[in-house]
C-alpha cells in the first residue's frame, strides 16, 4: 500500500465499518481515516475522525474533496431484510449507494479507489442454481425478493459508475453468510436455538465465513489493486444437517415444503424472524466459487467447518461471558477532549491551521 493513504469509510456505526476502521488504524501507511454515518460509532476508535452525516451526496462530496480522500470503502449495505423494513432497506441500499457514487464522481474528485461491500444475495437461491456461482454468472432467476432486487440495482449502479469513471479502481466483494462471536444475524439466531428448524425434505449446502475473514478481505481490497468482482467465501461446503451436528444440536425438520413462509411465522414467538431470502436458502442453499480472490493473493484463516466450530465455542461460552464487558458508548465531548485538549499527555498539541471539531 502506498504511504499517505486517505480513506473514507461509510457506515462507520455498522459492525463492519467499525471493525474495518479499527484495522486500518493499525496500518502506518494510512494517513487519514474518516468515518461517516447518521448514527454514533459503536467501537472505540483512536484516530478515525467521525462526521455525523446521512447519505446526502452533496455533504459527502464536500468531505471527500476537503479531506482529499483517495479511497472510499462502502460498508453500509443491508443484507438481512429481517433487520429493517423494506422501505428503509431500499433507501439505504439503492438511494444511499447512488448518493455515495455521486459524491465520488466528477472530474475534480480525488477518489482513485472504491471498495463496495456486497452480498451473495445478488445470485439469489434457487432449485436450478449451479453448484458454485462464479463471478461471471448472473442470478439463476429473476430476483424474487425486494432485498435481492435492491442488491442487484445497487450493483448495477456501481458497474455504471465503473464505466463512467475509468480512472477509479472499483472492487465489488460478494460475501457469503457470516458467523462471528459477537455478530447477530438471522442465521446466527437460528443456529443458537436448542433444536434447529429445517424444511422437511431439504438439506441445503452452506458456506459460512468467519467475521474476522470478512474484515481481512475488506482490508485486502484496500491494500491491493483489485478491479472487478470477487466472491468472498471460505473453502468447504457443509450440509445444514452437518452444521447442526457440529454445533452439538438436533435438527428439527418441522417446516413444511409448501407454505414455508407462513409456517415460519410461528417462529416469531421464539424471537426469530425468517426473511424470504433465508427461507429460500434453507430450501436450496448456495455455493460460491472462491478461486478468483485466492488467485489475487488472499488467504482465508478459517474454513467453513472451522467457522462453525468457532461459533459453537462462542455459543457454549456465551452465557458465561455475558455481562463481563460493557459495550462501548460514543460520547462526543469525551472524544473531543481526548483528541484535541492540550491537557492530554502523550499527544502532540494541535498544530496551526488545524481546527478542532465544533470550533
C-alpha positions as CSV (number, residue, x, y, z in Angstrom):
1,X,0.0,0.0,0.0
2,X,1.4,3.4,-0.9
3,X,2.2,5.8,2.0
4,X,-0.2,8.6,3.0
5,X,-3.5,6.9,2.1
6,X,-6.6,8.9,2.9
7,X,-9.6,6.7,3.4
8,X,-13.3,7.3,3.9
9,X,-15.4,4.5,5.5
10,X,-19.1,4.8,5.0
11,X,-21.4,3.2,7.6
12,X,-19.0,3.7,10.5
13,X,-21.6,2.8,13.1
14,X,-22.2,-0.6,11.5
15,X,-20.3,-3.7,12.7
16,X,-18.2,-3.8,9.5
17,X,-17.5,-0.1,9.3
18,X,-16.2,0.0,12.9
19,X,-14.2,-3.2,12.6
20,X,-12.6,-2.0,9.3
21,X,-11.7,1.4,10.8
22,X,-10.1,-0.4,13.8
23,X,-8.0,-2.4,11.5
24,X,-6.9,0.5,9.3
25,X,-5.9,2.5,12.3
26,X,-3.1,-0.1,12.9
27,X,-1.7,0.4,9.3
28,X,1.1,3.0,9.3
29,X,0.6,3.6,5.6
30,X,-2.9,5.0,6.3
31,X,-2.5,8.7,7.0
32,X,-6.2,9.7,7.4
33,X,-9.4,7.7,8.2
34,X,-12.7,9.5,8.2
35,X,-15.9,7.6,9.0
36,X,-19.4,8.9,8.1
37,X,-22.8,7.8,9.4
38,X,-26.0,9.1,10.8
39,X,-25.6,7.1,14.0
40,X,-22.9,7.1,16.7
41,X,-19.9,4.8,16.3
42,X,-20.2,1.5,18.1
43,X,-16.5,0.9,18.5
44,X,-13.8,2.8,20.4
45,X,-11.6,4.4,17.7
46,X,-8.4,6.3,18.3
47,X,-7.5,8.2,15.1
48,X,-10.6,7.8,13.0
49,X,-12.5,11.1,12.6
50,X,-16.2,10.7,12.8
51,X,-18.6,13.0,10.8
52,X,-22.3,12.6,11.5
53,X,-23.9,12.8,8.2
54,X,-26.6,10.8,6.3
55,X,-26.1,9.6,2.7
56,X,-26.5,13.1,1.3
57,X,-24.2,13.2,-1.7
58,X,-23.7,17.0,-1.5
59,X,-22.3,16.8,2.0
60,X,-20.3,13.7,1.4
61,X,-18.9,15.2,-1.8
62,X,-17.7,18.2,0.3
63,X,-16.0,15.8,2.8
64,X,-14.3,13.8,0.0
65,X,-12.8,16.9,-1.6
66,X,-11.9,18.8,1.6
67,X,-10.1,15.8,3.0
68,X,-8.6,14.7,-0.4
69,X,-10.0,11.2,0.0
70,X,-8.3,8.7,-2.4
71,X,-10.1,5.5,-1.2
72,X,-13.8,5.0,-0.3
73,X,-15.0,1.8,1.4
74,X,-18.7,1.5,1.4
75,X,-19.8,-0.9,4.1
76,X,-23.5,0.2,4.5
77,X,-25.3,-2.5,2.5
78,X,-28.2,-4.1,4.5
79,X,-28.1,-7.8,3.7
80,X,-30.7,-9.1,6.2
81,X,-34.2,-8.0,5.4
82,X,-35.3,-9.2,8.8
83,X,-33.3,-6.4,10.4
84,X,-35.3,-3.5,9.0
85,X,-38.3,-2.5,6.9
86,X,-38.4,-2.9,3.1
87,X,-38.6,0.9,2.7
88,X,-35.6,1.6,4.9
89,X,-33.6,-1.2,3.2
90,X,-34.3,0.2,-0.2
91,X,-33.4,3.8,0.9
92,X,-30.1,2.5,2.3
93,X,-29.1,0.0,-0.4
94,X,-30.2,1.8,-3.5
95,X,-30.7,5.5,-2.8
96,X,-27.7,5.6,-0.4
97,X,-25.5,3.8,-2.9
98,X,-26.4,6.2,-5.7
99,X,-25.6,9.1,-3.4
100,X,-22.2,7.7,-2.4
101,X,-21.3,7.2,-6.0
102,X,-22.4,10.7,-6.9
103,X,-20.2,12.1,-4.2
104,X,-17.2,10.2,-5.6
105,X,-17.7,11.2,-9.2
106,X,-16.7,14.2,-11.3
107,X,-13.5,15.5,-12.9
108,X,-12.4,17.2,-9.6
109,X,-12.8,14.0,-7.5
110,X,-9.6,12.9,-5.7
111,X,-11.0,9.3,-5.3
112,X,-8.9,6.7,-7.0
113,X,-10.4,3.5,-5.4
114,X,-13.9,2.4,-4.4
115,X,-14.5,-0.8,-2.5
116,X,-18.2,-1.9,-2.4
117,X,-19.2,-4.5,0.2
118,X,-21.9,-6.6,-1.5
119,X,-23.6,-9.9,-0.8
120,X,-24.1,-13.3,-2.3
121,X,-27.8,-12.5,-2.2
122,X,-27.0,-11.0,-5.6
123,X,-27.2,-14.5,-7.0
124,X,-30.4,-15.5,-5.2
125,X,-31.0,-19.1,-4.2
126,X,-33.0,-21.4,-6.5
127,X,-33.6,-25.0,-7.5
128,X,-31.6,-24.9,-10.8
129,X,-28.6,-23.0,-9.5
130,X,-25.1,-24.2,-10.3
131,X,-23.1,-26.0,-7.6
132,X,-20.9,-22.9,-7.3
133,X,-21.5,-19.4,-8.7
134,X,-18.6,-17.8,-10.3
135,X,-18.3,-14.0,-10.5
136,X,-19.2,-14.0,-14.2
137,X,-22.5,-15.7,-13.6
138,X,-25.8,-13.9,-13.3
139,X,-28.6,-14.8,-10.9
140,X,-30.2,-18.1,-11.8
141,X,-33.6,-16.5,-11.9
142,X,-35.2,-13.1,-11.6
143,X,-34.8,-11.6,-8.1
144,X,-37.7,-13.0,-6.0
145,X,-37.5,-10.6,-3.0
146,X,-37.2,-6.9,-2.5
147,X,-33.8,-7.2,-0.9
148,X,-32.4,-9.2,-3.9
149,X,-33.8,-6.6,-6.3
150,X,-32.2,-3.8,-4.2
151,X,-28.8,-5.5,-4.2
152,X,-29.0,-6.1,-7.9
153,X,-29.9,-2.5,-8.5
154,X,-27.1,-1.3,-6.3
155,X,-24.5,-3.4,-8.0
156,X,-25.8,-2.2,-11.4
157,X,-25.2,1.4,-10.2
158,X,-21.7,0.5,-9.1
159,X,-21.0,-1.1,-12.5
160,X,-22.3,2.0,-14.3
161,X,-20.0,4.2,-12.1
162,X,-17.0,2.0,-13.0
163,X,-17.7,2.5,-16.7
164,X,-18.2,6.3,-16.3
165,X,-15.1,6.7,-14.1
166,X,-12.3,4.7,-15.8
167,X,-9.6,6.3,-13.6
168,X,-11.1,4.8,-10.4
169,X,-10.4,1.2,-9.4
170,X,-13.7,-0.3,-8.4
171,X,-13.9,-3.5,-6.4
172,X,-17.1,-5.4,-5.6
173,X,-16.9,-8.1,-2.9
174,X,-19.8,-10.5,-2.7
175,X,-19.8,-12.2,0.8
176,X,-21.4,-15.4,1.7
177,X,-23.2,-15.9,5.1
178,X,-21.2,-14.8,8.1
179,X,-20.8,-16.2,11.6
180,X,-18.9,-14.5,14.4
181,X,-18.7,-14.3,18.2
182,X,-20.5,-11.0,18.6
183,X,-22.3,-10.7,15.3
184,X,-26.1,-11.0,15.4
185,X,-27.6,-12.3,12.1
186,X,-30.7,-14.3,11.3
187,X,-28.6,-17.4,10.7
188,X,-26.8,-17.0,14.0
189,X,-30.0,-16.7,15.9
190,X,-31.4,-19.8,14.1
191,X,-28.4,-21.9,14.9
192,X,-28.4,-20.7,18.5
193,X,-31.8,-22.4,19.1
194,X,-31.7,-25.6,21.2
195,X,-33.1,-27.5,18.2
196,X,-32.7,-26.0,14.7
197,X,-35.8,-25.9,12.5
198,X,-35.3,-27.2,8.9
199,X,-37.6,-27.5,5.9
200,X,-38.8,-31.1,5.7
201,X,-37.1,-33.0,2.8
202,X,-34.4,-30.4,2.3
203,X,-30.8,-30.3,3.5
204,X,-29.2,-27.3,1.8
205,X,-25.5,-26.6,1.2
206,X,-23.9,-23.8,3.2
207,X,-20.7,-21.8,3.3
208,X,-20.0,-19.7,6.4
209,X,-17.3,-17.1,6.5
210,X,-15.8,-16.0,9.8
211,X,-16.3,-12.3,10.7
212,X,-12.5,-11.9,11.0
213,X,-12.0,-13.0,7.4
214,X,-14.7,-10.5,6.2
215,X,-12.6,-7.7,7.8
216,X,-9.4,-9.1,6.4
217,X,-10.9,-9.3,2.9
218,X,-12.0,-5.6,3.1
219,X,-8.6,-4.6,4.2
220,X,-7.0,-6.7,1.4
221,X,-9.1,-4.8,-1.2
222,X,-8.0,-1.5,0.3
223,X,-4.3,-2.5,0.2
224,X,-4.3,-4.0,-3.3
225,X,-5.4,-3.1,-6.8
226,X,-8.4,-5.4,-7.4
227,X,-10.6,-4.2,-10.2
228,X,-13.7,-6.3,-10.8
229,X,-15.9,-8.6,-8.8
230,X,-14.8,-11.1,-6.2
231,X,-16.7,-13.8,-4.4
232,X,-15.7,-14.0,-0.7
233,X,-16.4,-17.4,0.7
234,X,-14.1,-19.9,2.6
235,X,-13.1,-23.4,1.5
236,X,-15.5,-26.1,2.3
237,X,-19.2,-26.6,2.0
238,X,-21.4,-28.2,4.6
239,X,-25.0,-29.5,4.5
240,X,-27.2,-27.8,7.1
241,X,-27.5,-31.0,9.0
242,X,-23.7,-31.2,9.3
243,X,-23.6,-27.7,10.6
244,X,-26.2,-28.5,13.2
245,X,-24.3,-31.6,14.2
246,X,-21.0,-29.7,14.6
247,X,-22.8,-27.4,17.0
248,X,-24.0,-30.3,19.0
249,X,-27.6,-29.6,18.3
250,X,-30.5,-31.6,16.9
251,X,-32.2,-30.9,13.5
252,X,-35.9,-30.3,13.7
253,X,-37.5,-30.8,10.2
254,X,-40.8,-29.2,11.1
255,X,-41.2,-26.5,8.4
256,X,-43.4,-27.8,5.5
257,X,-42.0,-27.7,2.0
258,X,-45.1,-25.8,0.9
259,X,-46.3,-22.7,2.6
260,X,-42.9,-22.5,4.4
261,X,-43.1,-18.7,4.9
262,X,-46.4,-18.9,6.6
263,X,-45.3,-21.7,8.9
264,X,-42.1,-19.9,9.7
265,X,-44.1,-17.1,11.2
266,X,-44.7,-19.3,14.2
267,X,-41.0,-19.0,15.0
268,X,-41.5,-15.3,15.8
269,X,-42.7,-16.5,19.2
270,X,-39.1,-17.7,19.7
271,X,-37.8,-14.3,18.7
272,X,-36.7,-15.5,15.3
273,X,-38.0,-13.9,12.0
274,X,-37.1,-15.8,8.8
275,X,-36.7,-13.4,5.9
276,X,-37.8,-14.6,2.4
277,X,-34.1,-14.8,1.4
278,X,-33.4,-17.1,4.3
279,X,-36.3,-19.3,3.6
280,X,-35.1,-19.8,0.0
281,X,-31.6,-20.6,1.3
282,X,-33.0,-23.1,3.8
283,X,-34.6,-24.8,0.9
284,X,-31.9,-24.7,-1.9
285,X,-28.7,-23.5,-0.3
286,X,-25.9,-21.7,-2.3
287,X,-22.3,-22.1,-3.1
288,X,-19.7,-19.5,-4.2
289,X,-16.6,-20.2,-6.2
290,X,-13.8,-18.5,-4.3
291,X,-10.8,-19.1,-6.6
292,X,-10.6,-15.5,-8.0
293,X,-9.8,-13.8,-4.7
294,X,-7.4,-16.5,-3.7
295,X,-5.6,-16.2,-7.0
296,X,-5.2,-12.5,-6.2
297,X,-3.3,-13.5,-3.1
298,X,-5.9,-13.6,-0.3
299,X,-5.7,-16.4,2.2
300,X,-8.6,-17.4,4.4
301,X,-7.8,-18.1,8.1
302,X,-10.9,-20.2,8.6
303,X,-12.7,-22.9,6.5
304,X,-16.5,-23.2,6.7
305,X,-16.0,-26.1,9.2
306,X,-13.7,-24.1,11.4
307,X,-16.0,-21.1,11.3
308,X,-18.9,-23.3,12.5
309,X,-16.8,-24.8,15.3
310,X,-15.6,-21.4,16.5
311,X,-19.2,-20.3,16.5
312,X,-20.1,-23.3,18.6
313,X,-17.5,-22.4,21.1
314,X,-19.0,-18.9,21.4
315,X,-22.5,-20.4,22.0
316,X,-21.2,-22.6,24.8
317,X,-19.3,-19.7,26.5
318,X,-21.8,-17.0,25.7
319,X,-23.8,-17.4,29.0
320,X,-20.6,-17.3,31.0
321,X,-19.2,-14.2,29.3
322,X,-22.5,-12.4,29.1
323,X,-22.2,-9.1,31.0
324,X,-18.5,-9.4,31.6
325,X,-17.7,-6.4,29.4
326,X,-19.9,-3.4,28.6
327,X,-20.4,-2.2,25.0
328,X,-18.6,1.0,24.0
329,X,-20.8,4.1,24.1
330,X,-19.8,7.1,22.0
331,X,-19.6,10.4,23.9
332,X,-18.7,13.3,21.7
333,X,-17.5,15.6,24.4
334,X,-15.2,12.9,25.8
335,X,-13.8,12.0,22.3
336,X,-13.2,15.7,21.5
337,X,-11.3,16.1,24.8
338,X,-9.1,13.1,24.3
339,X,-8.3,14.1,20.7
340,X,-8.0,17.9,20.9
341,X,-7.3,19.0,24.5
342,X,-3.8,20.2,25.2
343,X,-4.2,18.8,28.7
344,X,-4.0,15.2,27.4
345,X,-0.4,14.0,27.8
346,X,1.4,11.9,25.3
347,X,-0.3,13.6,22.3
348,X,1.2,16.4,20.3
349,X,-0.7,19.7,20.6
350,X,-3.0,20.8,17.8
351,X,-0.9,22.4,15.1
352,X,-1.5,25.7,13.4
353,X,-4.3,25.7,10.9
354,X,-5.9,22.6,12.4
355,X,-9.4,23.5,13.8
356,X,-10.9,21.2,16.5
357,X,-14.4,19.9,15.8
358,X,-17.1,22.3,17.0
359,X,-15.0,25.4,16.7
